[in-house]
Amino acid sequence: MPRTGAAREANRTTTVLRCDGRPVAGYVYRPRLPAEHAPRPYLHPVRTLGGVTVTELRPEDHRHHLGAGLAVADVAGFDFWGGRTYVRGRGPTELDNHGTQRHQGWMLCYPDGFLEELDWVAGGRLLLTERRTVAVQRLSDDRWALDFTTALTNATGEELSLGSPATNGRAGAGYGGFFWRAPLGDRAPSVFTPHAEGEAAAHGRTADWLALSGADWTLVFAGATEETRADPWFVRAADYPGVGSSLAWDRPLALPPGETVTRRVVTAVADGRLSRAEAARTAAQLTDAPSEAPSAAPSDTPSEAPSDTPAASTGAARRTGKGAAR
């Protein structure tokens, strides 16, 4: 007897995102992972239009890093990031406190994007519900944009606290929120913002956009709403390559019952190493923020000819109301 559509969907674990028909990202929405990795949907592999992979999955240095996605280290004491929990006065500690993000269904699902419903569950309780929108759109012949929006709603009858290791006493470790784990290379990637260069100068600071550039790829991250732009960037380059937008950098984010916190990060995925000026022009296609004039270009990022191609409006972006600003 042939399986019904519902039965087939129940056995699926992954969908593929396409840019102008070309596969650019896998989205694993029913991952099979151990509890200590805080099982959650993630994007991997994500590739440039030229085929270069720009995400890393479960690397040896951090087995709980899962490509690109959403992870929060402390939700009312539960860990939705994975790995050890930072405990004040004790440091990183193995605890049985990991939560799970569970795919509940698609409100929309197309080749170039989707609108997904998820439950955040831990300790036998539903803590948060989420509506997640992801859309893909072409920017030019050598770059495309991944538009990631999350709306987290407190599903309990009490105030929830969203925190990070920093809010629990580990200075500078304010990670939690949208996070992109990039692949290791032979050398650390370059990091720059409109007015700063290097990991130390960008880490823990706000900027309308931030670029991470490897040997043959560049990622340009842009906060696409005022609230998102107010969140500091979490940046790693020397130890491992990763960038996140921090929901709770140095103080917990309180979420009252029934209230929703929304964040939107748009990431340009480009072939080659972009100069700061070219990254700025690309970032201007991703966000509604006024364009910041960049400082002098970093010496190790070669200049490129400017691209005047505006962000194309994709079907998924139109249907979900999202899409890079023009």
Secondary structure, DSSP 8 states (H G I E B T S, - for coil): ----HHHHHHH--EEEEEETTEEEEEEESS----GGG----EEEEEB-TT--B---BS-TT-TT-BSEEEEEEEETTEEES-S-EEETTTEEE--S-B-EEEEEEEEEEETTEEEEEEEEEETTEEEEEEEEEEEEEEEETTEEEEEEEEEEEE-SSS-EEEE-TGGGT-TT----EEEEE----SS--EEE-SS-BSHHHHTT---SEEEEE-SSEEEEEEE-SHHHHTS-EEEE-SSS-EEEE-SSSSS-EEE-TT-EEEEEEEEEEEES---HHHHHHHHHTT-SS------S--TTS-------------HHHHHHT-----
